[in-house]
């Protein structure tokens, strides 16, 4: 049973997220955080 | 299917942002800004003249593209369909932070302080940009509904919160993490295991299905929705049981979000006390962050403490999953065996590892090199940055002397004695200890202000760390305003019957007991 099964009203992802799984959302958050960290490191 | 709506919405959002920038930077809003500042310095002018301009330009350009071109089906279309909704959340967060919250504060100040509390009503009720942003979101989704062009973007709010939590890793020192980590392991260990056990026990007593009890216990004990989703396969929970659990968690989470900060203000809790309480007593990660920022909107000390507790709680998740798997198989002889290791690997929240990664990076000094801190601000010669005007005055020293006896911890007594003797903080270590005295609120407000002044005189924050703080503030403001737009009354109505009753008893017990323990254990820590 996944979160998506429960709360889906969308064709992709769930009511809480556009991503098909929590894991994918975590990886995206990690990617964004690393990009921001790199940008802050270089620019400031 | 094509997801991006051919709508002028994003273009209009861009124009509104550019209008805010223009009115603020041209001076046309000076009168209104003066009114919002209520005699103090208006804090957000810098943000309006930069953020509103940058995002305004980007939104106008992308908005025009979305309005006048026909999108083609595909990955790009799916992700580009989120931009308008994300910018809608950002616009609401901007309006609330820059105008609505200061207006509410102004109104509250006009109404005067509340009785014996000595606090204005907006401080007492935590009516700041975080809480008002969430309220705005709740109002929009329940009374006006989210427009179709914004639906996909609103579902990005959790991504914003997770990114914020990962970046928060850059702000901790190793000493801070060690100090808070030990305390959080003890508190979380006791309360997570306690609430899981209590939910399972009550479930047995009230004869609810084992799958229902199992999934509810994970949600009530660990970290809300994520734990519910992780535990569901091992106890073979049905859709309706997950719905009940998520409904109960949401109901409790939303109530806690508004009630915890008020209780914290009434009890005059320190940042550390409140952070520890919120991180232990509130069920869902997003609401933990919301309550911490509602308690302390202009700084992130409380958020830092709360997130350490929250992350410790998430790290306990594998233990709970194993426990529930064993518990369920024992009770349900015919249950299909589930590969627990596989479930744990699949469901473990990876963003927590991201937090630890950035913390590890930050301890190497890449974001705030040690040389930034040494000598310049703690030296006593002009060459090393000594400024006589920054020394504490005689009357301020007298106040500190008269209250020094209230401090019980030896290291704090020594640091404050050195401050009194030299009229300035003499070392980075003393600075950290003095900040601890301020946060613990062991001295009067007047003395606290003097210590803050002494701290500001020597404080030197790396530009990188300042920038991280700004990013984190905005990511949480974005995520929590968007979270408000996902709190529908119908989702909370999912809670009901026995699960809601069990959830209420366990949730209340955890909140009340953790409050007592926090007030008892954390009188002067950090």
HADDOCK unambig.tbl for C-alpha pairs under 7 A between the chains (distance, minus, plus):
assign (segid A and resid 1 and name CA) (segid B and resid 232 and name CA) 6.37 0.50 0.50
assign (segid A and resid 1 and name CA) (segid B and resid 233 and name CA) 5.74 0.50 0.50
assign (segid A and resid 2 and name CA) (segid B and resid 229 and name CA) 6.23 0.50 0.50
assign (segid A and resid 3 and name CA) (segid B and resid 229 and name CA) 5.78 0.50 0.50
assign (segid A and resid 6 and name CA) (segid B and resid 239 and name CA) 5.60 0.50 0.50
assign (segid A and resid 6 and name CA) (segid B and resid 243 and name CA) 6.77 0.50 0.50
assign (segid A and resid 15 and name CA) (segid B and resid 155 and name CA) 6.74 0.50 0.50
assign (segid A and resid 16 and name CA) (segid B and resid 155 and name CA) 5.28 0.50 0.50
assign (segid A and resid 17 and name CA) (segid B and resid 155 and name CA) 4.54 0.50 0.50
assign (segid A and resid 17 and name CA) (segid B and resid 156 and name CA) 6.04 0.50 0.50
assign (segid A and resid 17 and name CA) (segid B and resid 158 and name CA) 6.94 0.50 0.50
assign (segid A and resid 18 and name CA) (segid B and resid 152 and name CA) 6.54 0.50 0.50
assign (segid A and resid 18 and name CA) (segid B and resid 155 and name CA) 5.65 0.50 0.50
assign (segid A and resid 18 and name CA) (segid B and resid 156 and name CA) 6.63 0.50 0.50
assign (segid A and resid 23 and name CA) (segid B and resid 349 and name CA) 6.88 0.50 0.50
assign (segid A and resid 23 and name CA) (segid B and resid 350 and name CA) 6.79 0.50 0.50
assign (segid A and resid 25 and name CA) (segid B and resid 159 and name CA) 6.44 0.50 0.50
assign (segid A and resid 26 and name CA) (segid B and resid 349 and name CA) 6.87 0.50 0.50
assign (segid A and resid 26 and name CA) (segid B and resid 350 and name CA) 5.70 0.50 0.50
assign (segid A and resid 26 and name CA) (segid B and resid 351 and name CA) 5.04 0.50 0.50
assign (segid A and resid 29 and name CA) (segid B and resid 159 and name CA) 5.78 0.50 0.50
assign (segid A and resid 29 and name CA) (segid B and resid 162 and name CA) 5.88 0.50 0.50
assign (segid A and resid 29 and name CA) (segid B and resid 163 and name CA) 4.65 0.50 0.50
assign (segid A and resid 29 and name CA) (segid B and resid 351 and name CA) 6.93 0.50 0.50
assign (segid A and resid 30 and name CA) (segid B and resid 163 and name CA) 6.49 0.50 0.50
assign (segid A and resid 30 and name CA) (segid B and resid 166 and name CA) 6.96 0.50 0.50
assign (segid A and resid 30 and name CA) (segid B and resid 351 and name CA) 6.22 0.50 0.50
assign (segid A and resid 30 and name CA) (segid B and resid 354 and name CA) 5.86 0.50 0.50
assign (segid A and resid 32 and name CA) (segid B and resid 163 and name CA) 6.63 0.50 0.50
assign (segid A and resid 33 and name CA) (segid B and resid 163 and name CA) 5.41 0.50 0.50
assign (segid A and resid 33 and name CA) (segid B and resid 166 and name CA) 6.42 0.50 0.50
assign (segid A and resid 33 and name CA) (segid B and resid 167 and name CA) 5.94 0.50 0.50
assign (segid A and resid 40 and name CA) (segid B and resid 464 and name CA) 5.96 0.50 0.50
assign (segid A and resid 40 and name CA) (segid B and resid 467 and name CA) 6.90 0.50 0.50
assign (segid A and resid 41 and name CA) (segid B and resid 367 and name CA) 6.46 0.50 0.50
assign (segid A and resid 41 and name CA) (segid B and resid 464 and name CA) 6.55 0.50 0.50
assign (segid A and resid 44 and name CA) (segid B and resid 463 and name CA) 6.11 0.50 0.50
assign (segid A and resid 44 and name CA) (segid B and resid 464 and name CA) 5.56 0.50 0.50
